């Protein structure tokens, strides 16, 4: 959570929320200077948890309507890669985050921050097979580096809106669409067979 005036960070916080996104989000926004009011709202569009992404997008759209503000979306993987690139300028970065059901979210970025391919939700072994960058960043960076063997620098990082200024301008997209990273797991319930009497 962060508030910027131009490129200057004027307030923000970082919290790891396992649950309670809906209950915590609006109070965190209200705690920002000026209750967080802005003419532009940037929101993490994923990939990530279904609930977290859905709550964030809904709140951004509601606030944009109330404040007559524009909404932009960014990828959590692009932000993690940008944060890593700030520490390692001129380096290609592979971003890897915990996904669902034992999978990881993976995406490779070039030295300028451009995505080399769409993000993927895949097994750790598949992520290791795709990974080529000398620096890997994200919540599963150490695990990915271990799978790849030597010569890889892991940076354990989580998306932090206070680092939004590190994102390339092209990474902010208008009218964001949620990227959950996986297809829905829910299934339509089967109807019970009727009993003959």
Order of alpha helices (4+ residues) and beta strands (2+ residues): beta-beta-alpha-beta-alpha-beta-alpha-beta-beta-beta-alpha-beta-alpha-beta-beta
